């Protein structure tokens, strides 16, 4: 009864997350039966759902599109490089709205103290140990694509205390409804029902709740892009159909080149008169034609075979033309690229450097500066806020004074001299690039 009540409660939550996928990818994002059974048997909440289907597979599609679309993939990577490859500084997180930068920047002694704390923490991306800079960029990548799950594990082995921060793949984390109607995160490499029966999912409470045993204390942080549901969506989601269209176009051309799958000849066979008996094994005849001459066989040909009822009008025969016009694909590719760049707030100049600027770097630098607040500062501030939340429990245990400081990230260029003068007058923050935390 308890399990049934939780599943019913989960269903109510699912209804609030319902989405009708009015796009051409509906068939690709429906879960297969073993995954659907998981959501029927456990109070686990799927990543997405329609009124009729669960769709954890929707997340797989979104992440695979990132891997398979060069423009989107490089947009994400390029923005991350510009945001987090120029070092970082430490400053005092004042609540005062009007404070001079010189007062905010932490002293070298405090910066060194903060750095030593970070060196004592173990950072992991999935199962691989990484340094602080890689950890920040991996958090950015996960968050930009919708959700970032970071588990904090405090271990105590023979009196030696360690703090481990581990980023989990989005595919491995889902919400589960508990007995008291609270939510926690379940972690599993697969949400296939048969897999879960053999390898039960691990439940981790959401911070500030913790799971404590004799040696470990665990909690999970979940950062997501703002949505009305439990799970975030990629911040480039407005270009989803353009990304998918680009993927379809490439896949079409690949199939065409490898299989020549588009039929060029139509063979139509009229069915027998049902009132006349015949010994001809028509099914066997059609099967042999299909296996030897059509795309259904092991060696596809360019013939399509259909049959029509006896007495029906013949099909209208026409030439099948393969859609391979270069102008068409070039125009569509340019439209898709433009919309993907727009959704990410980025430009082709910054992405590839292919735009003609002569020997001058001015257009390049100007383009980068124009995106300081709309793109660069946005992600830098987002990651600064995320890391401050993550590090809070560590400093509460080890050095509470450090809670008043936060990391901020340098821009990939130095302010102009005239900007320095203007900022000094207006009190805007200017962070010199020569200052670096952690070297």
Secondary structure, 3 states (H helix, E strand, C coil): CHHHHHHHHHHHHHHHCECCCCCCCHHHCCCCHHHHHHHHHCCEECCCECCCCECCHHHHHHHHHHHHCHHHHHHHHHHHHHHHCCCEEEEECCCCCCCCHHHHECCHHHHHHHHHHHHCCEEEECCEEECHHHHHHHHHHHHHCCEEEEEEEEEEECCEEEEEEEEECHHHEEEEECCCCCEEEEECCCCCHHHHHHCCCEEEEECCCCEECCCEEEEEEEEECCCCCCCCCCCCHHHHHHHHHHHHHHHHHHHHHHHCCCCCEEEEEECCCCCCCCCCCHHHHHHHHHHHHECCCCCCCCEEEEEECCCCCCCCCCCCCCCCCHHHHHHHHHHHHHHHHHHHCCCHHHHHCCCCCCCCCHHHHHHHHHCHHHHHHHHHHHHHHHHHHHHHHHHHHHCHHHHHEEEEECCCCCCCHHHHHHHHHHCCCCCCCCCCCCC
